[in-house]
Amino acid sequence: MGLFSSKPPQAQAVQRAGIDLKCDHCAHDLFFQGEAQLHSQVATLFGLEGWEPNATYYACERCGRLHWFRSPESA
């Protein structure tokens, strides 16, 4: 999907570790997915942010609550 794409992302049902994800706040079951890099103060101080792990987040379509998951290999 490009920067100027006219089609907005679609919320989807999500499964993590074989369990259907439901929002902790409103119990909705459709989410938008995104990726973010996790930063620590020490890594930022020394300019090493590129070595920090990534996390996947799911934003509830209904209320916007974020549910964060790290990759099992980065734990």
N, C-alpha and C positions, 0 to 999 in steps of 0.2 A: 504494500500500500504506500503510495507516494505522499509527499508533503502536501500536495494540492489535490488529493483525491476527493471526489465529491461524495463517495459512499462512506457514511460514518460507521465506526466499528459496531458490531452486534454483540449484545450481552449473550452469554452462553452458560449452560450448566457446567459445573466443574467437579472433577473427582480428584482427590489427593489421597494417596496411600489406600486406594480402593474404597474410600468413603465419600459420599456425596456431600459437597460443601453447602452449608446453609448459613446465612448471615446470623451472627451472634446477637445482633440487635433487633432485626425485624423478621427473621426466619425466611427471608426471600431466598430463591435458589438460582438466580441469574446474575452473572458477574461480567465486568469488563476486566481484561487481563492487561498487565503491564510489567515492565522490568525496571529495576532500579539497582544502582550500585551502592553498597553499604560503605560508609566511611567512618573511620575512627579519628579522633583528634590527633593521635600520634602520626598516623599515616599522612594526614593533611599537613601537619607541621613539617614533615620531611619530604613532601611532594610524592608520596608513594600510593596515591589513591588508585592507580591502575592495578595494584596487586590485591585490592580488597575484593571480597566475595560479592556476587550478585544475589539478588532476591527477586522472587516473583510475587507480585501483589494482585489481589483480586478486589475490585471495587464493586460493592453491591449496587445493582441497577436501581433499586428502590430508594435506599437511604444514603448510599455513598460510603458506608463504613468500609475501611480497608482491612483486608486479611492478608498477612505477610507470611511467606514461606521461603526458607533458605533451601538450597539444593542439599540433599543428604550428603553429597561428597564434600561440601564446604563447611559442614558442621564440625 
